[in-house]
Amino acid sequence: MDQMWVVSPSGEKFGGADAIRYLSKRLPLLWPIMPMLHLPFSMPLWRYLYKQIAKRRYKIAGRNCDEGGTCTLHQ
């Protein structure tokens, strides 16, 4: 639950910021951010930023979750 995962057709696994970087070459919607994600030596920064956003993903999405990391189910 700490990051999303992408598995390539060849079976390679990419998680978190690495997954977004991998997808940026393949999804036209992500092409505008591709140059930034592929700057040399920038992956430590992207991984840090990804972790910070992932930690707050429920709050960013407007979900009401308790401190235990669980959210209520909608019926």
C-alpha positions as CSV (number, residue, x, y, z in Angstrom):
1,M,0.0,0.0,0.0
2,D,3.0,2.4,0.2
3,Q,3.3,2.7,-3.6
4,M,1.8,1.7,-6.9
5,W,3.4,-1.0,-9.0
6,V,3.7,-1.4,-12.7
7,V,4.8,-4.7,-14.4
8,S,6.1,-4.3,-17.9
9,P,5.3,-6.8,-20.7
10,S,8.8,-8.3,-20.1
11,G,8.1,-8.8,-16.4
12,E,10.1,-6.0,-15.0
13,K,8.6,-4.4,-11.9
14,F,8.6,-0.7,-11.2
15,G,7.3,0.9,-8.0
16,G,6.4,4.5,-7.0
17,A,8.3,7.2,-8.8
18,D,10.1,4.6,-10.9
19,A,6.7,3.5,-12.1
20,I,5.7,7.0,-13.0
21,R,9.0,7.5,-14.9
22,Y,8.4,4.2,-16.8
23,L,4.8,5.2,-17.7
24,S,5.9,8.7,-18.8
25,K,7.5,7.1,-21.9
26,R,4.4,5.1,-22.7
27,L,1.3,7.3,-21.9
28,P,0.8,10.4,-23.9
29,L,-0.9,12.1,-21.0
30,L,2.4,12.0,-19.1
31,W,4.7,13.1,-21.9
32,P,4.8,16.7,-20.7
33,I,6.5,15.7,-17.5
34,M,8.8,13.1,-19.1
35,P,11.8,15.5,-19.5
36,M,11.8,16.4,-15.8
37,L,11.5,12.8,-14.7
38,H,14.5,11.8,-16.9
39,L,16.9,14.4,-15.7
40,P,20.2,12.8,-14.7
41,F,20.5,12.3,-10.9
42,S,17.0,13.4,-10.2
43,M,15.4,10.1,-9.1
44,P,16.2,10.5,-5.4
45,L,14.2,13.7,-5.5
46,W,11.3,12.1,-7.3
47,R,11.3,9.1,-4.9
48,Y,11.2,11.5,-1.9
49,L,8.4,13.6,-3.4
50,Y,6.4,10.4,-4.3
51,K,6.7,9.1,-0.7
52,Q,5.5,12.5,0.7
53,I,2.5,12.5,-1.6
54,A,1.7,8.8,-1.0
55,K,1.7,9.4,2.8
56,R,-1.0,12.0,2.3
57,R,-2.9,10.4,-0.5
58,Y,-6.1,10.0,1.4
59,K,-6.1,13.6,2.7
60,I,-5.3,14.9,-0.8
61,A,-8.2,12.9,-2.2
62,G,-10.5,14.3,0.5
63,R,-11.1,11.0,2.3
64,N,-11.8,10.9,6.0
65,C,-9.4,8.4,7.5
66,D,-8.4,7.8,11.1
67,E,-4.7,7.8,12.2
68,G,-4.5,4.0,11.8
69,G,-4.5,4.4,8.0
70,T,-8.0,3.0,7.5
71,C,-10.9,4.7,5.7
72,T,-14.6,4.2,6.1
73,L,-16.4,2.3,3.4
74,H,-19.2,3.9,1.4
75,Q,-22.4,2.0,1.0
